[in-house]
Amino acid sequence: MVDDSGRLLVIRRGHPPGEGLWSLPGGRVEPGETDPAAVERELREETGLRVAVGPLIGTVDLPGPDGRIYDIRDYAATVVGGALSPGDDAADAGWVGPAQLRTLPTTPGLVDTLTEWRILTGSDRFRP
């Protein structure tokens, strides 16, 4: 999720895997839940923000600590309410620009994936 200033919403993971690393908010799709419903719920739980879910931005398969492969699907979203406050699995949450993201300890592959998806470019703003 990119704000009007071109900053990306990130969370610092509060639990394994990736505890202490910065990443995009998200989580598991519960049985019977649609992707958009899961995006809305996870963002509210992890950041305190209410969102309108937009189109699929990209997908990536990541190996989990249990040997399973996780199908990660990231969607665009627009804030429609709430107040930014880390919660649930997030130890911290904030909006960052591209230069700041590159200085943070991030989950493996995050910067490369955002670059591949053309969200992170050479500019001082993330592309929505």
C-alpha positions, 0 to 999 in steps of 0.5 A, a space after each residue: 500500500 502506497 500513500 499519496 506521498 509515495 511512501 510504502 506501508 511496512 511492518 516490523 514483524 513481532 514473531 517468527 518467521 522474520 521476527 524483527 525484520 520489516 515486511 509488508 503487512 499480511 498473513 494467512 487467508 482463513 478457510 472460507 475467506 476471500 483474498 480481499 477479506 483477508 487483506 482487510 482483516 490482516 491490515 486492520 489487525 496489524 496496522 489499525 487501518 481500514 482499507 479498500 482492497 484494489 487489484 492484485 499487484 503480484 505473487 511470489 512463492 516463498 519457502 516456509 520454516 516447516 518446508 511448505 511453500 507459501 503462495 504470497 499474493 499482494 494487493 493494492 489497497 487504499 486507506 479508508 479509516 482507522 489510525 496507524 498503530 502496530 498490533 497483532 503480529 506487528 512490533 512496529 508499523 510505518 510509512 517509508 520512502 524507497 531510500 529508507 526501505 533500503 536501509 532497513 533490515 527486511 525479510 528476504 527477497 522483499 526489495 528484489 520482489 518490489 523492484 521486479 513488480 516495479 513498485 520500487 524504482 529509482 525514484 524517491 517515491 514508490 509507484 502505486 
